[in-house]
Amino acid sequence: MNKYVAEAFGTFVLVFFGVGSAVLAGGDIGFTGISFAFGISVIAMAYSIGQVSGAHLNPAVSMGALVAGRIDMKDFIGYSVSQTIGAIVAAAFIYIIATGKTAGYDVAASGLGQNGWGADYLGGFGMMAAFTFEVVATAVFLVVILGVTAETGNSAMAGLVIGLTLVMIHLIGIPVTGTSVNPARSIGPALFAGPTALSQLWLFIVAPLLGGALGGFLHKARITSP
């Protein structure tokens, strides 16, 4: 149970400070600042709860770990549920803070850091571009995570490498989809952001899970090949 609580807490931190940076400070810190908020959140959790749960913080990471043989199906389900709960609670707190502005905050107009695509979303990329980015970026993320946390990897540097990789992914992906690579991160804000976010949510569940499975397969194929 401790590892599931750790995953809920860690994902809460990731979403609260990552998505929160976009909603509460995005106009001041820009895409670069948001990218580093996500990356630094992962680094902090990797070194604080990593020894308890591995600090997946993301159902796609847990999917990759499942495919690579690092965890079993029971833990994949437990991790994914815990991560999603943590993300929803974090999004609820962001909603409370954002709507508490004395000048008012219109969630329908300004959103809540939800992921998306289309002509009216950030860079105006289409569905196929969004799907492709999410699969490829998540697969790369998993190859890095599984490689650096392997027995032959550099465990002391793992959290830093993983966090900086997430920064890199966000720097490229924010204009495309807002950068998900994490179904839990997408589910939380979408529940508060309205019908458009909910109608597009399927992509940010399916594509990252596919990418996570692909990354797990690539890692497993690499380490088992002669």
C-alpha positions in Angstrom: 0.0 0.0 0.0 2.9 2.4 0.7 3.9 2.4 -2.9 0.4 3.2 -4.1 0.2 6.1 -1.7 3.6 7.3 -2.8 2.5 7.2 -6.5 -0.7 9.2 -5.7 1.4 11.8 -3.8 4.1 11.9 -6.4 1.6 12.4 -9.3 -0.2 15.0 -7.2 3.1 17.0 -7.0 3.8 16.6 -10.7 0.4 17.8 -11.8 0.1 20.5 -9.1 3.4 22.2 -9.9 3.6 21.3 -13.6 0.0 22.0 -14.7 -0.2 24.7 -12.0 2.8 26.5 -13.5 0.9 26.8 -16.8 -2.4 27.9 -15.3 -1.2 30.2 -12.5 2.1 31.5 -13.9 2.2 30.6 -17.6 2.0 34.2 -18.8 5.1 35.1 -16.8 7.3 32.0 -17.2 6.4 30.9 -20.8 6.8 27.5 -22.3 10.4 27.2 -21.1 9.4 27.8 -17.5 6.5 25.4 -17.7 8.8 22.7 -19.2 11.2 23.1 -16.3 8.4 23.0 -13.7 7.4 19.5 -15.0 11.0 18.3 -15.1 12.0 19.6 -11.7 8.8 18.1 -10.2 9.9 14.7 -11.5 13.4 15.1 -10.2 12.2 16.0 -6.8 9.9 13.0 -6.6 12.4 10.6 -8.1 14.8 11.4 -5.2 12.2 11.5 -2.5 9.8 8.6 -3.2 11.8 6.7 -5.9 13.0 4.2 -3.3 9.4 3.4 -2.2 7.6 3.0 -5.6 10.1 3.8 -8.3 8.4 7.2 -8.9 6.5 6.3 -12.0 4.0 9.1 -11.6 2.5 8.1 -14.9 0.4 5.1 -16.2 2.4 5.1 -19.4 5.6 4.7 -17.4 3.9 1.8 -15.5 2.8 0.3 -18.8 6.4 0.4 -20.1 7.6 -1.2 -16.8 4.9 -3.9 -17.2 6.0 -4.7 -20.8 9.7 -4.7 -19.7 8.9 -7.1 -16.9 9.7 -4.7 -14.1 6.2 -4.9 -12.5 3.2 -7.3 -12.7 -0.4 -6.5 -13.8 -1.6 -6.1 -10.2 0.9 -3.3 -9.7 0.2 -1.7 -13.1 -3.5 -1.4 -12.1 -2.7 -0.2 -8.6 -0.2 2.3 -9.8 -2.4 3.6 -12.6 -5.4 4.1 -10.3 -3.3 5.8 -7.6 -1.6 8.1 -10.2 -5.0 9.1 -11.6 -6.4 9.9 -8.2 -3.4 12.0 -7.4 -3.7 13.9 -10.7 -7.4 14.6 -10.1 -6.9 15.9 -6.6 -4.1 18.2 -7.9 -6.3 19.5 -10.7 -9.0 20.2 -8.1 -6.6 22.3 -6.0 -5.4 24.2 -9.1 -9.1 24.9 -10.0 -9.8 26.2 -6.5 -6.7 28.5 -6.6 -7.3 29.7 -10.2 -10.9 30.5 -9.6 -10.0 32.3 -6.4 -8.5 35.3 -8.3 -10.1 38.5 -7.2 -10.4 39.6 -10.9 -12.0 36.2 -11.7 -10.9 33.3 -13.8 -12.9 31.9 -16.7 -12.1 28.2 -17.0 -14.2 27.9 -20.2 -12.1 30.6 -21.9 -8.7 30.1 -20.3 -8.7 26.4 -19.7 -7.0 24.5 -16.9 -3.8 23.3 -18.5 -5.6 20.5 -20.3 -4.1 18.8 -23.3 -5.6 19.1 -26.7 -5.3 19.7 -30.5 -7.0 21.5 -33.3 -7.1 25.0 -34.9 -8.1 26.7 -31.6 -5.4 24.9 -29.5 -1.9 26.5 -29.1 0.0 25.7 -32.3 -3.0 24.5 -34.2 -1.8 21.0 -34.9 -4.2 18.3 -36.1 -5.2 15.0 -34.5 -2.7 12.8 -36.4 0.2 15.2 -35.5 -0.9 15.1 -31.9 -1.3 11.3 -31.8 2.1 10.8 -33.5 3.9 13.2 -31.1 2.4 11.5 -28.0 3.4 8.0 -29.1 6.9 8.9 -30.2 7.7 11.2 -27.2 6.3 8.6 -24.7 8.3 5.8 -26.3 11.5 7.8 -26.1 10.7 8.8 -22.5 10.4 5.1 -21.6 13.5 4.0 -23.3 15.4 6.7 -21.3 13.7 5.7 -18.0 14.1 2.0 -18.3 17.7 2.4 -19.5 18.9 4.7 -16.8 17.1 2.7 -14.0 18.4 -0.7 -15.3 21.0 -2.6 -13.2 23.7 -1.4 -15.6 22.4 2.2 -15.5 23.7 5.1 -13.4 21.1 5.1 -10.5 22.6 8.1 -8.8 21.9 10.2 -11.9 18.6 8.6 -12.9 16.3 11.2 -11.5 18.2 14.1 -13.0 18.3 12.4 -16.5 14.6 11.5 -16.4 13.6 15.0 -15.3 15.7 16.7 -18.0 14.3 14.3 -20.6 10.8 15.4 -19.6 11.9 19.1 -19.9 13.2 18.3 -23.5 9.9 16.6 -24.4 7.9 19.6 -23.1 10.0 22.2 -24.9 9.1 20.5 -28.2 5.6 19.3 -27.4 3.8 22.1 -25.6 2.8 23.8 -28.9 1.6 20.5 -30.3 -0.5 19.0 -27.5 0.4 20.8 -24.4 2.5 17.7 -23.8 0.8 14.8 -22.0 3.0 11.6 -22.3 1.0 10.8 -19.2 -2.7 9.8 -19.1 -3.1 10.7 -15.4 -1.8 14.2 -16.1 -4.4 14.6 -18.9 -7.3 13.1 -17.0 -7.1 15.5 -14.0 -7.4 18.8 -15.8 -9.8 17.5 -18.4 -12.4 16.8 -15.8 -12.5 20.5 -14.9 -11.9 22.0 -18.3 -15.2 21.3 -20.1 -16.6 19.2 -23.0 -13.9 19.8 -25.6 -11.1 18.6 -23.3 -13.2 15.6 -22.4 -14.0 14.7 -26.0 -10.3 14.8 -26.9 -9.1 12.9 -23.7 -9.1 9.5 -25.4 -6.0 10.5 -27.4 -4.1 11.3 -24.3 -4.9 8.0 -22.8 -4.4 5.8 -25.8 -1.3 7.4 -27.4 0.8 7.6 -24.3 -0.1 4.0 -23.3 0.9 2.8 -26.8 4.1 4.8 -26.6 4.8 3.4 -23.1 4.3 -0.2 -24.3 6.5 0.5 -27.4 9.3 1.9 -25.1 9.0 -1.1 -22.9 9.3 -3.4 -25.9 12.3 -1.6 -27.3 14.1 -1.7 -24.0 13.3 -5.4 -23.5 14.5 -6.2 -27.1 17.7 -4.3 -26.6 18.7 -5.8 -23.3 17.8 -9.4 -24.4 19.5 -9.2 -27.8 22.9 -10.8 -28.1 
